[in-house]
Amino acid sequence: MRLTVPTALTLFRIALIPVLGLCFLLPEPWMNWLAVSVFALAAVTDWLDGFLARLLKQSSSFGAFLDPVADKLMVAVALVALVSVNPGLWIAVPAAVIIGREIAVSALREWMAEIGARASVAVSMAGKVKTVAQMVAILFLLFGGPLYGIPLGTIGLGLLWVATVLTIYSMIVYLRAAWQVLD
């Protein structure tokens, strides 16, 4: 297998995962800025690897497998880190729902691919909107405090709950699509 630029970006994003966890959990006040920067860089590389794969016609089955794995790992680590420093239900419940949904939908996609029906559980628009809300929420929550008087933590928490509702909705969409194939 030849290493392409999009796959290298995905591998780079995976390498950023422990860096994110370490940055966020170190007890230095400036580490939140670094954690936000690392997460933002990962989000940009997520968009960029897909864009370059299409532009350069470097799509591969390995890249198609690895990209969502990298995304889900980054989100899960960020959510677990956020829960570890904010152990209340307001973050723990959405984190559990989002992580649980990601595992369930990944397993569903894998199973549907096994039976030759992967296209029936392709990424939906609800899933894409959920991803954007989730990424912005995590960025704001990683930052934590206000920025120029804007309560990013509060906005991030609201967006996390929006992402949670969209998470449940998009999971229902995927389950319905799979059910029709199985029925």
VEXMAR-601398 format. One record per residue: residue number from 0; residue in one letter; x, y, z of N, C-alpha, C, O in turn. Coordinates in steps of 0.2 Angstrom, whole numbers, plus 5000, padded with zeros to 4 digits. Layout:
N
[r NUM, 'A', [X, Y, Z], [X, Y, Z], [X, Y, Z], [X, Y, Z]]
...
END
This chain:
183
[r 0, 'M', [5004, 4994, 5000], [5000, 5000, 5000], [5004, 5006, 5000], [5009, 5007, 5004]]
[r 1, 'R', [5003, 5011, 4996], [5006, 5017, 4995], [5003, 5022, 5000], [4997, 5023, 5000]]
[r 2, 'L', [5007, 5026, 5003], [5005, 5031, 5008], [5003, 5037, 5004], [5008, 5040, 5001]]
[r 3, 'T', [4997, 5039, 5004], [4995, 5045, 5001], [4994, 5051, 5006], [4995, 5050, 5012]]
[r 4, 'V', [4994, 5057, 5003], [4994, 5063, 5007], [4987, 5063, 5012], [4988, 5064, 5018]]
[r 5, 'P', [4981, 5061, 5009], [4975, 5060, 5014], [4976, 5055, 5019], [4974, 5057, 5025]]
[r 6, 'T', [4979, 5050, 5018], [4980, 5045, 5023], [4986, 5047, 5028], [4985, 5046, 5034]]
[r 7, 'A', [4991, 5050, 5026], [4996, 5053, 5030], [4992, 5058, 5035], [4994, 5059, 5041]]
[r 8, 'L', [4988, 5062, 5032], [4984, 5067, 5037], [4980, 5064, 5042], [4980, 5066, 5048]]
[r 9, 'T', [4977, 5058, 5040], [4973, 5054, 5045], [4977, 5051, 5050], [4975, 5051, 5056]]
[r 10, 'L', [4983, 5048, 5048], [4988, 5046, 5053], [4990, 5051, 5058], [4991, 5050, 5064]]
[r 11, 'F', [4991, 5057, 5055], [4993, 5063, 5059], [4988, 5064, 5064], [4990, 5066, 5070]]
[r 12, 'R', [4982, 5064, 5062], [4976, 5066, 5067], [4976, 5060, 5072], [4975, 5062, 5078]]
[r 13, 'I', [4977, 5054, 5071], [4978, 5049, 5076], [4983, 5050, 5081], [4983, 5049, 5087]]
[r 14, 'A', [4989, 5053, 5078], [4995, 5054, 5082], [4993, 5060, 5087], [4996, 5061, 5092]]
[r 15, 'L', [4989, 5064, 5085], [4987, 5070, 5089], [4982, 5068, 5095], [4982, 5072, 5100]]
[r 16, 'I', [4979, 5062, 5095], [4975, 5060, 5100], [4978, 5060, 5107], [4975, 5064, 5112]]
[r 17, 'P', [4984, 5057, 5108], [4987, 5057, 5115], [4989, 5064, 5117], [4989, 5066, 5122]]
[r 18, 'V', [4991, 5068, 5112], [4993, 5075, 5113], [4987, 5079, 5115], [4988, 5083, 5120]]
[r 19, 'L', [4982, 5078, 5112], [4976, 5082, 5115], [4974, 5080, 5122], [4973, 5085, 5126]]
[r 20, 'G', [4974, 5074, 5124], [4973, 5072, 5131], [4978, 5074, 5135], [4976, 5077, 5141]]
[r 21, 'L', [4984, 5074, 5134], [4989, 5077, 5138], [4989, 5084, 5139], [4989, 5087, 5145]]
[r 22, 'C', [4987, 5088, 5133], [4987, 5095, 5134], [4981, 5097, 5138], [4982, 5102, 5142]]
[r 23, 'F', [4975, 5094, 5138], [4970, 5096, 5141], [4970, 5094, 5149], [4968, 5098, 5153]]
[r 24, 'L', [4974, 5089, 5150], [4974, 5087, 5157], [4980, 5089, 5161], [4980, 5089, 5167]]
[r 25, 'L', [4985, 5093, 5158], [4990, 5095, 5162], [4987, 5102, 5166], [4983, 5105, 5163]]
[r 26, 'P', [4990, 5103, 5172], [4987, 5108, 5176], [4990, 5115, 5175], [4991, 5119, 5179]]
[r 27, 'E', [4991, 5117, 5168], [4994, 5123, 5167], [4988, 5127, 5164], [4984, 5125, 5160]]
[r 28, 'P', [4987, 5134, 5166], [4982, 5138, 5163], [4982, 5138, 5155], [4976, 5139, 5152]]
[r 29, 'W', [4987, 5139, 5152], [4988, 5139, 5145], [4987, 5133, 5141], [4987, 5133, 5135]]
[r 30, 'M', [4986, 5127, 5145], [4985, 5121, 5141], [4979, 5121, 5138], [4978, 5117, 5133]]
[r 31, 'N', [4974, 5124, 5140], [4967, 5124, 5137], [4968, 5127, 5130], [4965, 5124, 5125]]
[r 32, 'W', [4972, 5132, 5129], [4973, 5135, 5123], [4976, 5130, 5118], [4975, 5130, 5112]]
[r 33, 'L', [4981, 5127, 5121], [4985, 5121, 5117], [4980, 5116, 5115], [4980, 5113, 5109]]
[r 34, 'A', [4976, 5114, 5120], [4971, 5108, 5118], [4966, 5110, 5113], [4964, 5107, 5108]]
[r 35, 'V', [4964, 5117, 5113], [4959, 5119, 5108], [4963, 5119, 5101], [4960, 5118, 5096]]
[r 36, 'S', [4969, 5121, 5101], [4973, 5122, 5095], [4974, 5115, 5092], [4973, 5114, 5086]]
[r 37, 'V', [4975, 5110, 5096], [4976, 5103, 5094], [4970, 5100, 5091], [4970, 5097, 5086]]
[r 38, 'F', [4964, 5101, 5095], [4958, 5099, 5092], [4956, 5102, 5086], [4953, 5099, 5081]]
[r 39, 'A', [4957, 5109, 5085], [4955, 5113, 5079], [4960, 5110, 5073], [4957, 5109, 5068]]
[r 40, 'L', [4966, 5109, 5075], [4970, 5106, 5069], [4968, 5099, 5067], [4968, 5098, 5061]]
[r 41, 'A', [4966, 5095, 5072], [4963, 5089, 5070], [4957, 5090, 5066], [4956, 5086, 5061]]
[r 42, 'A', [4952, 5094, 5068], [4946, 5095, 5064], [4948, 5098, 5057], [4944, 5096, 5052]]
[r 43, 'V', [4953, 5102, 5056], [4955, 5105, 5049], [4957, 5099, 5045], [4956, 5098, 5039]]
[r 44, 'T', [4962, 5095, 5048], [4965, 5089, 5044], [4959, 5084, 5042], [4960, 5081, 5037]]
[r 45, 'D', [4954, 5083, 5046], [4948, 5079, 5045], [4945, 5082, 5038], [4944, 5078, 5034]]
[r 46, 'W', [4944, 5088, 5038], [4941, 5091, 5032], [4946, 5090, 5026], [4944, 5088, 5020]]
[r 47, 'L', [4952, 5092, 5027], [4957, 5092, 5022], [4959, 5085, 5019], [4959, 5085, 5013]]
[r 48, 'D', [4959, 5080, 5023], [4960, 5074, 5020], [4955, 5071, 5015], [4956, 5068, 5010]]
[r 49, 'G', [4949, 5073, 5017], [4943, 5071, 5013], [4943, 5075, 5006], [4942, 5072, 5001]]
[r 50, 'F', [4945, 5082, 5007], [4945, 5086, 5001], [4951, 5084, 4997], [4950, 5083, 4990]]
[r 51, 'L', [4957, 5083, 4999], [4962, 5081, 4995], [4961, 5074, 4992], [4963, 5072, 4986]]
[r 52, 'A', [4958, 5069, 4996], [4957, 5062, 4993], [4953, 5063, 4987], [4954, 5060, 4982]]
[r 53, 'R', [4947, 5067, 4987], [4943, 5068, 4981], [4947, 5072, 4975], [4947, 5070, 4970]]
[r 54, 'L', [4950, 5078, 4977], [4954, 5082, 4973], [4959, 5078, 4969], [4960, 5079, 4963]]
[r 55, 'L', [4963, 5074, 4973], [4969, 5071, 4970], [4967, 5064, 4968], [4972, 5060, 4965]]
[r 56, 'K', [4961, 5062, 4968], [4959, 5055, 4967], [4963, 5050, 4970], [4965, 5045, 4967]]
[r 57, 'Q', [4964, 5051, 4977], [4968, 5047, 4981], [4964, 5043, 4986], [4966, 5041, 4991]]
[r 58, 'S', [4957, 5042, 4984], [4953, 5038, 4989], [4955, 5031, 4989], [4957, 5028, 4984]]
[r 59, 'S', [4955, 5028, 4995], [4957, 5021, 4996], [4952, 5018, 5001], [4949, 5021, 5005]]
[r 60, 'S', [4951, 5011, 5001], [4947, 5008, 5006], [4950, 5009, 5013], [4947, 5009, 5018]]
[r 61, 'F', [4957, 5009, 5013], [4960, 5009, 5019], [4959, 5016, 5022], [4957, 5017, 5028]]
[r 62, 'G', [4959, 5021, 5018], [4958, 5028, 5020], [4950, 5029, 5022], [4949, 5032, 5027]]
[r 63, 'A', [4946, 5026, 5019], [4939, 5026, 5020], [4937, 5023, 5027], [4933, 5025, 5030]]
[r 64, 'F', [4941, 5018, 5028], [4940, 5014, 5035], [4944, 5018, 5041], [4941, 5019, 5046]]
[r 65, 'L', [4950, 5021, 5039], [4953, 5024, 5045], [4951, 5031, 5047], [4951, 5033, 5052]]
[r 66, 'D', [4948, 5035, 5042], [4946, 5042, 5043], [4941, 5042, 5049], [4941, 5046, 5053]]
[r 67, 'P', [4935, 5038, 5048], [4930, 5039, 5053], [4933, 5036, 5060], [4930, 5038, 5065]]
[r 68, 'V', [4937, 5031, 5060], [4940, 5029, 5066], [4944, 5034, 5070], [4943, 5035, 5076]]
[r 69, 'A', [4948, 5038, 5066], [4952, 5044, 5069], [4947, 5049, 5072], [4948, 5051, 5077]]
[r 70, 'D', [4942, 5050, 5068], [4937, 5055, 5070], [4934, 5053, 5077], [4933, 5057, 5082]]
[r 71, 'K', [4931, 5047, 5077], [4928, 5045, 5083], [4933, 5044, 5089], [4931, 5046, 5095]]
[r 72, 'L', [4939, 5042, 5088], [4944, 5042, 5093], [4945, 5049, 5096], [4945, 5050, 5102]]
[r 73, 'M', [4946, 5054, 5092], [4947, 5061, 5094], [4942, 5063, 5098], [4943, 5066, 5103]]
[r 74, 'V', [4935, 5062, 5096], [4930, 5065, 5099], [4929, 5061, 5106], [4927, 5064, 5111]]
[r 75, 'A', [4930, 5055, 5106], [4929, 5051, 5112], [4934, 5053, 5117], [4932, 5054, 5123]]
[r 76, 'V', [4940, 5054, 5115], [4946, 5056, 5120], [4944, 5063, 5123], [4945, 5065, 5129]]
[r 77, 'A', [4942, 5068, 5118], [4940, 5075, 5120], [4934, 5074, 5125], [4934, 5078, 5130]]
[r 78, 'L', [4929, 5070, 5124], [4923, 5070, 5128], [4925, 5067, 5135], [4923, 5069, 5140]]
[r 79, 'V', [4929, 5062, 5135], [4931, 5059, 5141], [4935, 5064, 5145], [4935, 5064, 5151]]
[r 80, 'A', [4940, 5067, 5142], [4944, 5072, 5146], [4939, 5078, 5149], [4940, 5080, 5154]]
[r 81, 'L', [4934, 5080, 5145], [4930, 5085, 5147], [4926, 5082, 5153], [4925, 5086, 5158]]
[r 82, 'V', [4923, 5076, 5153], [4920, 5073, 5159], [4924, 5072, 5165], [4922, 5073, 5170]]
[r 83, 'S', [4931, 5071, 5164], [4935, 5070, 5169], [4936, 5076, 5173], [4937, 5076, 5179]]
[r 84, 'V', [4936, 5082, 5170], [4937, 5089, 5174], [4930, 5092, 5175], [4930, 5097, 5179]]
[r 85, 'N', [4925, 5089, 5172], [4918, 5092, 5173], [4913, 5086, 5175], [4909, 5084, 5170]]
[r 86, 'P', [4914, 5083, 5180], [4910, 5076, 5181], [4903, 5076, 5182], [4900, 5071, 5183]]
[r 87, 'G', [4900, 5082, 5181], [4892, 5082, 5182], [4889, 5079, 5176], [4892, 5078, 5171]]
[r 88, 'L', [4882, 5078, 5177], [4878, 5075, 5172], [4877, 5079, 5166], [4876, 5076, 5160]]
[r 89, 'W', [4878, 5085, 5166], [4877, 5090, 5160], [4882, 5088, 5154], [4880, 5090, 5149]]
[r 90, 'I', [4887, 5086, 5156], [4892, 5084, 5151], [4893, 5076, 5150], [4894, 5074, 5145]]
[r 91, 'A', [4892, 5073, 5156], [4893, 5065, 5156], [4887, 5062, 5152], [4889, 5057, 5148]]
[r 92, 'V', [4881, 5064, 5152], [4876, 5061, 5149], [4877, 5062, 5141], [4877, 5057, 5137]]
[r 93, 'P', [4878, 5068, 5139], [4879, 5069, 5131], [4885, 5065, 5129], [4885, 5062, 5124]]
[r 94, 'A', [4890, 5065, 5133], [4896, 5061, 5131], [4895, 5054, 5130], [4897, 5051, 5126]]
[r 95, 'A', [4891, 5051, 5135], [4890, 5044, 5135], [4885, 5042, 5129], [4886, 5037, 5125]]
[r 96, 'V', [4880, 5047, 5127], [4876, 5046, 5122], [4880, 5046, 5115], [4879, 5042, 5111]]
[r 97, 'I', [4884, 5051, 5115], [4888, 5052, 5108], [4893, 5046, 5107], [4893, 5044, 5102]]
[r 98, 'I', [4897, 5045, 5112], [4901, 5039, 5112], [4898, 5033, 5110], [4900, 5029, 5106]]
[r 99, 'G', [4892, 5031, 5114], [4889, 5025, 5113], [4886, 5025, 5106], [4886, 5019, 5103]]
[r 100, 'R', [4883, 5030, 5103], [4880, 5031, 5096], [4886, 5029, 5091], [4885, 5026, 5086]]
[r 101, 'E', [4892, 5032, 5092], [4897, 5031, 5088], [4899, 5024, 5087], [4901, 5021, 5082]]
[r 102, 'I', [4900, 5021, 5093], [4901, 5014, 5093], [4896, 5010, 5089], [4897, 5005, 5085]]
[r 103, 'A', [4890, 5011, 5091], [4884, 5007, 5088], [4884, 5008, 5081], [4883, 5003, 5077]]
[r 104, 'V', [4884, 5014, 5078], [4883, 5016, 5071], [4890, 5013, 5067], [4889, 5010, 5062]]
[r 105, 'S', [4895, 5013, 5070], [4901, 5010, 5067], [4900, 5003, 5066], [4902, 5000, 5061]]
[r 106, 'A', [4898, 4999, 5072], [4897, 4992, 5071], [4891, 4991, 5066], [4892, 4986, 5062]]
[r 107, 'L', [4886, 4995, 5066], [4881, 4994, 5061], [4883, 4994, 5054], [4882, 4990, 5050]]
[r 108, 'R', [4888, 5000, 5053], [4891, 5000, 5046], [4895, 4994, 5044], [4895, 4992, 5038]]
[r 109, 'E', [4899, 4992, 5049], [4903, 4986, 5048], [4899, 4980, 5046], [4900, 4976, 5041]]
[r 110, 'W', [4894, 4979, 5050], [4889, 4973, 5049], [4886, 4974, 5042], [4885, 4969, 5038]]
[r 111, 'M', [4883, 4980, 5040], [4880, 4981, 5034], [4885, 4980, 5028], [4883, 4977, 5023]]
[r 112, 'A', [4891, 4982, 5029], [4896, 4981, 5024], [4897, 4973, 5023], [4898, 4971, 5017]]
[r 113, 'E', [4897, 4969, 5029], [4898, 4962, 5028], [4893, 4959, 5024], [4894, 4954, 5021]]
[r 114, 'I', [4887, 4961, 5024], [4881, 4958, 5020], [4880, 4962, 5014], [4875, 4961, 5010]]
[r 115, 'G', [4885, 4966, 5012], [4885, 4970, 5005], [4880, 4975, 5005], [4878, 4977, 4999]]
[r 116, 'A', [4878, 4978, 5010], [4873, 4984, 5010], [4875, 4990, 5014], [4872, 4994, 5016]]
[r 117, 'R', [4882, 4991, 5013], [4885, 4997, 5016], [4882, 5004, 5014], [4881, 5008, 5018]]
[r 118, 'A', [4880, 5004, 5008], [4877, 5010, 5005], [4871, 5012, 5008], [4869, 5018, 5008]]
[r 119, 'S', [4867, 5008, 5011], [4861, 5009, 5014], [4862, 5013, 5021], [4857, 5016, 5023]]
[r 120, 'V', [4868, 5013, 5024], [4869, 5017, 5030], [4875, 5022, 5028], [4879, 5023, 5033]]
[r 121, 'A', [4875, 5025, 5023], [4879, 5030, 5021], [4878, 5036, 5025], [4873, 5037, 5028]]
[r 122, 'V', [4883, 5041, 5026], [4883, 5046, 5030], [4877, 5051, 5028], [4876, 5052, 5022]]
[r 123, 'S', [4873, 5053, 5033], [4867, 5057, 5031], [4868, 5064, 5033], [4873, 5066, 5036]]
[r 124, 'M', [4864, 5069, 5030], [4865, 5076, 5032], [4864, 5077, 5039], [4868, 5081, 5042]]
[r 125, 'A', [4860, 5073, 5042], [4859, 5074, 5050], [4865, 5072, 5053], [4867, 5076, 5058]]
[r 126, 'G', [4869, 5067, 5051], [4875, 5065, 5054], [4881, 5071, 5052], [4885, 5072, 5057]]
[r 127, 'K', [4880, 5074, 5047], [4885, 5079, 5045], [4884, 5085, 5050], [4889, 5088, 5052]]
[r 128, 'V', [4878, 5087, 5051], [4876, 5093, 5055], [4878, 5091, 5062], [4880, 5096, 5066]]
[r 129, 'K', [4876, 5085, 5064], [4878, 5083, 5071], [4886, 5084, 5072], [4888, 5086, 5077]]
[r 130, 'T', [4890, 5082, 5067], [4897, 5082, 5067], [4899, 5089, 5068], [4904, 5091, 5073]]
[r 131, 'V', [4896, 5094, 5065], [4898, 5101, 5065], [4897, 5104, 5072], [4901, 5107, 5075]]
[r 132, 'A', [4890, 5102, 5074], [4888, 5105, 5081], [4893, 5102, 5086], [4895, 5105, 5091]]
[r 133, 'Q', [4894, 5095, 5086], [4899, 5092, 5091], [4906, 5095, 5091], [4909, 5096, 5096]]
[r 134, 'M', [4909, 5096, 5085], [4915, 5099, 5085], [4916, 5106, 5088], [4920, 5107, 5091]]
[r 135, 'V', [4911, 5110, 5086], [4911, 5117, 5089], [4910, 5116, 5096], [4913, 5120, 5100]]
[r 136, 'A', [4905, 5112, 5098], [4904, 5111, 5105], [4910, 5109, 5109], [4912, 5112, 5114]]
[r 137, 'I', [4914, 5104, 5107], [4920, 5102, 5110], [4925, 5108, 5110], [4929, 5108, 5115]]
[r 138, 'L', [4926, 5111, 5104], [4931, 5117, 5104], [4929, 5122, 5110], [4934, 5124, 5114]]
[r 139, 'F', [4923, 5124, 5110], [4921, 5129, 5115], [4922, 5126, 5122], [4924, 5129, 5127]]
[r 140, 'L', [4920, 5120, 5123], [4921, 5117, 5130], [4928, 5116, 5132], [4930, 5116, 5138]]
[r 141, 'L', [4932, 5114, 5127], [4939, 5113, 5129], [4942, 5120, 5131], [4946, 5120, 5135]]
[r 142, 'F', [4940, 5125, 5128], [4942, 5132, 5130], [4940, 5133, 5137], [4944, 5136, 5141]]
[r 143, 'G', [4933, 5132, 5138], [4931, 5132, 5145], [4928, 5139, 5147], [4922, 5139, 5149]]
[r 144, 'G', [4932, 5144, 5147], [4929, 5151, 5149], [4927, 5155, 5144], [4926, 5154, 5138]]
[r 145, 'P', [4926, 5161, 5146], [4923, 5167, 5142], [4929, 5169, 5137], [4935, 5169, 5139]]
[r 146, 'L', [4927, 5171, 5132], [4932, 5175, 5127], [4929, 5181, 5125], [4924, 5181, 5121]]
[r 147, 'Y', [4932, 5187, 5127], [4930, 5193, 5125], [4922, 5194, 5128], [4918, 5197, 5124]]
[r 148, 'G', [4921, 5191, 5133], [4914, 5192, 5136], [4909, 5187, 5134], [4904, 5187, 5136]]
[r 149, 'I', [4911, 5183, 5129], [4907, 5178, 5126], [4907, 5171, 5130], [4913, 5169, 5130]]
[r 150, 'P', [4902, 5169, 5133], [4902, 5163, 5137], [4903, 5156, 5133], [4898, 5153, 5132]]
[r 151, 'L', [4909, 5155, 5131], [4910, 5149, 5126], [4908, 5143, 5129], [4906, 5138, 5126]]
[r 152, 'G', [4910, 5142, 5136], [4908, 5136, 5139], [4900, 5135, 5139], [4898, 5129, 5138]]
[r 153, 'T', [4897, 5140, 5141], [4889, 5139, 5141], [4887, 5138, 5134], [4882, 5133, 5133]]
[r 154, 'I', [4889, 5141, 5129], [4887, 5140, 5122], [4889, 5133, 5120], [4885, 5129, 5117]]
[r 155, 'G', [4895, 5131, 5122], [4898, 5124, 5120], [4893, 5119, 5123], [4892, 5114, 5120]]
[r 156, 'L', [4891, 5120, 5130], [4887, 5115, 5133], [4880, 5115, 5129], [4877, 5109, 5128]]
[r 157, 'G', [4877, 5120, 5127], [4871, 5120, 5123], [4872, 5117, 5117], [4868, 5113, 5115]]
[r 158, 'L', [4877, 5118, 5113], [4879, 5115, 5107], [4880, 5107, 5108], [4878, 5103, 5104]]
[r 159, 'L', [4883, 5105, 5114], [4884, 5098, 5115], [4877, 5095, 5116], [4876, 5089, 5113]]
[r 160, 'W', [4872, 5098, 5119], [4865, 5095, 5119], [4862, 5095, 5112], [4858, 5090, 5111]]
[r 161, 'V', [4863, 5100, 5108], [4860, 5100, 5101], [4863, 5094, 5098], [4860, 5090, 5094]]
[r 162, 'A', [4870, 5093, 5098], [4873, 5087, 5095], [4871, 5081, 5098], [4870, 5076, 5094]]
[r 163, 'T', [4869, 5081, 5104], [4866, 5074, 5107], [4859, 5073, 5104], [4858, 5067, 5102]]
[r 164, 'V', [4855, 5078, 5103], [4849, 5077, 5100], [4850, 5074, 5093], [4846, 5070, 5091]]
[r 165, 'L', [4854, 5078, 5089], [4855, 5076, 5082], [4859, 5069, 5082], [4858, 5065, 5077]]
[r 166, 'T', [4862, 5067, 5087], [4866, 5060, 5088], [4860, 5055, 5088], [4860, 5050, 5084]]
[r 167, 'I', [4855, 5056, 5092], [4850, 5051, 5093], [4846, 5051, 5086], [4844, 5046, 5084]]
[r 168, 'Y', [4844, 5057, 5084], [4840, 5057, 5077], [4844, 5053, 5072], [4841, 5049, 5068]]
[r 169, 'S', [4850, 5055, 5071], [4854, 5052, 5065], [4855, 5044, 5066], [4855, 5041, 5062]]
[r 170, 'M', [4855, 5042, 5073], [4856, 5035, 5074], [4849, 5032, 5072], [4849, 5026, 5069]]
[r 171, 'I', [4844, 5035, 5073], [4837, 5032, 5071], [4837, 5032, 5064], [4834, 5027, 5061]]
[r 172, 'V', [4839, 5037, 5060], [4839, 5037, 5053], [4844, 5031, 5050], [4841, 5027, 5046]]
[r 173, 'Y', [4849, 5030, 5053], [4854, 5024, 5051], [4850, 5017, 5053], [4850, 5013, 5049]]
[r 174, 'L', [4847, 5017, 5059], [4844, 5011, 5061], [4838, 5009, 5056], [4837, 5003, 5054]]
[r 175, 'R', [4834, 5014, 5054], [4828, 5013, 5050], [4831, 5011, 5043], [4828, 5006, 5040]]
[r 176, 'A', [4836, 5014, 5040], [4839, 5012, 5034], [4841, 5005, 5034], [4840, 5001, 5029]]
[r 177, 'A', [4845, 5003, 5040], [4847, 4996, 5040], [4841, 4991, 5041], [4841, 4986, 5038]]
[r 178, 'W', [4836, 4993, 5045], [4830, 4989, 5046], [4827, 4987, 5039], [4825, 4981, 5038]]
[r 179, 'Q', [4826, 4992, 5035], [4823, 4991, 5028], [4827, 4986, 5024], [4824, 4981, 5021]]
[r 180, 'V', [4834, 4986, 5025], [4838, 4981, 5021], [4837, 4974, 5024], [4837, 4969, 5021]]
[r 181, 'L', [4836, 4974, 5031], [4836, 4967, 5034], [4829, 4964, 5034], [4828, 4958, 5035]]
[r 182, 'D', [4824, 4968, 5033], [4817, 4966, 5034], [4815, 4962, 5028], [4809, 4959, 5028]]
END
